[in-house]
Amino acid sequence: MSKTCLDCPFHKVIADPDPHDWFCDDDQAIICLKTKNEEQDENASYVSNRSEFKSVTNSCRPYNLKKETTIPEWCPLIT
């Protein structure tokens, strides 16, 4: 079994820039296209919190995505 959501066909990488740090304006997030975001907040500062899908990894430097994106316990594909 994989150790990262990046290997899953139901992941999506989205831009998730840090609104408080211009240096991190290229941050990214991984969202799960199989899981609705129950805490979606249309007024949130971070794009990942506004997403209709639940995020696995938030505000992550692009070069750290694989290292910081482990499969969460709530993964809908885990049986």
QUILIN-V74111 format. One record per pair of residues at least 12 apart in sequence whose ideal C-beta (glycine too) atoms are under 10 Angstrom apart, sorted by the first residue. I is the first residue (numbers start at 1). GAP is how many residues later the second one is. D is the distance in Angstrom with one decimal. If there is no record, write none. Layout:
BEGIN
{{I GAP D} {I GAP D}}
END
This chain:
BEGIN
{{1 70 8.1} {1 76 9.4} {1 77 8.8} {2 68 9.9} {2 69 7.0} {2 75 9.7} {3 63 9.3} {3 66 9.1} {3 67 6.3} {3 68 6.6} {4 26 8.8} {4 52 9.2} {4 53 9.5} {4 61 8.4} {4 62 5.8} {4 63 8.6} {4 64 9.1} {4 65 5.0} {4 66 6.4} {4 67 6.8} {5 25 5.5} {5 26 9.1} {5 27 6.8} {5 51 5.0} {5 52 7.7} {5 60 9.4} {5 61 9.8} {5 64 5.2} {5 65 7.8} {5 66 5.9} {5 67 7.9} {5 70 7.6} {5 72 9.6} {6 24 7.1} {6 50 9.4} {6 51 9.4} {6 59 6.5} {6 60 5.8} {6 63 5.7} {6 65 10.0} {7 59 9.4} {7 62 9.6} {7 64 9.1} {8 22 9.3} {8 24 7.9} {8 25 9.0} {8 26 8.6} {8 48 9.3} {8 61 9.8} {8 63 8.0} {8 67 8.3} {8 69 7.0} {9 24 8.6} {9 25 9.7} {9 68 9.9} {10 21 9.4} {10 22 6.1} {10 23 4.5} {10 24 4.7} {10 25 8.6} {10 43 9.2} {10 65 9.5} {10 66 8.1} {10 67 7.6} {11 19 5.4} {11 20 7.2} {11 21 6.4} {11 22 7.1} {11 23 9.2} {11 42 9.7} {11 45 7.2} {11 46 9.5} {11 54 10.0} {11 58 8.0} {12 17 9.0} {12 18 7.3} {12 19 5.2} {12 20 8.2} {12 21 5.7} {12 39 9.0} {12 41 7.4} {12 43 10.0} {12 44 10.0} {13 15 5.4} {13 16 7.5} {13 17 6.0} {13 18 8.2} {13 44 9.2} {13 47 9.4} {13 49 8.6} {13 52 7.0} {13 56 9.4} {14 14 6.6} {14 15 5.3} {14 16 7.9} {14 17 6.0} {14 33 6.2} {14 34 6.9} {14 36 10.0} {14 37 6.8} {14 39 9.1} {14 41 8.5} {15 12 7.6} {15 13 6.2} {15 14 7.9} {15 32 6.2} {15 33 9.4} {15 47 9.8} {16 12 5.5} {16 13 3.6} {16 14 9.1} {16 15 9.2} {16 30 5.8} {16 31 4.9} {16 32 4.6} {16 33 8.9} {16 34 9.7} {16 35 8.9} {16 39 7.9} {16 41 8.7} {16 42 6.0} {16 43 5.3} {16 44 7.3} {17 12 9.8} {17 28 9.6} {17 29 8.2} {17 30 7.2} {17 42 8.1} {18 27 8.7} {18 28 7.8} {18 40 9.9} {18 41 5.6} {18 43 10.0} {19 25 9.5} {19 26 4.5} {19 27 7.0} {19 28 9.2} {19 40 9.6} {20 25 7.6} {20 26 9.8} {20 39 10.0} {21 38 9.2} {23 38 9.9} {24 35 6.9} {24 36 9.5} {24 37 7.2} {26 35 7.9} {26 36 6.1} {26 37 10.0} {27 19 8.8} {27 20 9.3} {27 21 9.2} {27 30 9.9} {27 31 8.3} {27 32 4.6} {27 33 6.0} {27 34 6.3} {27 35 7.5} {27 37 9.6} {27 38 10.0} {28 19 9.5} {28 20 9.0} {28 29 7.9} {28 30 9.1} {28 31 8.2} {28 32 5.6} {28 33 7.9} {28 34 5.4} {28 35 9.9} {28 36 9.2} {28 37 6.2} {28 41 9.8} {29 17 7.7} {29 18 6.9} {29 19 3.8} {29 20 9.1} {29 22 7.6} {29 26 5.1} {29 27 7.9} {29 28 5.9} {29 29 5.0} {29 30 6.7} {29 31 6.6} {29 36 9.1} {29 40 9.5} {30 18 8.6} {30 23 9.9} {30 25 6.7} {30 26 4.4} {30 27 4.4} {30 28 8.5} {30 30 7.5} {30 35 6.8} {30 38 8.9} {30 39 5.1} {31 16 9.5} {31 17 6.7} {31 20 5.3} {31 21 8.7} {31 22 4.3} {31 23 6.7} {31 24 5.1} {31 25 6.8} {31 26 8.8} {31 27 9.4} {32 19 9.8} {32 21 5.8} {32 22 5.3} {32 23 7.6} {32 24 5.8} {32 39 9.9} {32 40 8.1} {32 42 8.6} {32 43 7.4} {32 44 7.3} {32 45 9.2} {33 19 9.7} {33 20 5.7} {33 21 9.5} {33 43 10.0} {34 19 8.0} {34 20 8.8} {34 41 8.4} {34 42 4.6} {34 43 7.2} {35 18 6.3} {35 19 4.2} {35 20 9.3} {35 21 8.9} {35 37 9.1} {35 39 6.9} {35 40 8.1} {35 41 5.7} {35 42 10.0} {36 15 9.7} {36 16 6.6} {36 17 6.5} {36 18 6.7} {37 12 7.9} {37 13 8.6} {37 14 5.6} {37 15 5.8} {37 16 5.6} {37 17 4.6} {37 18 7.1} {38 16 7.4} {39 15 8.2} {39 16 9.7} {40 12 6.0} {40 13 8.7} {40 14 8.9} {46 12 6.4} {46 13 6.3} {47 12 9.3} {48 12 9.4} {54 18 8.5} {54 20 7.5} {54 22 9.6} {55 17 9.6} {56 12 9.4} {56 13 5.8} {56 14 8.2} {56 15 7.9} {56 16 5.7} {56 18 9.2} {56 19 8.4} {57 12 4.5} {57 13 8.5} {57 15 9.3}}
END
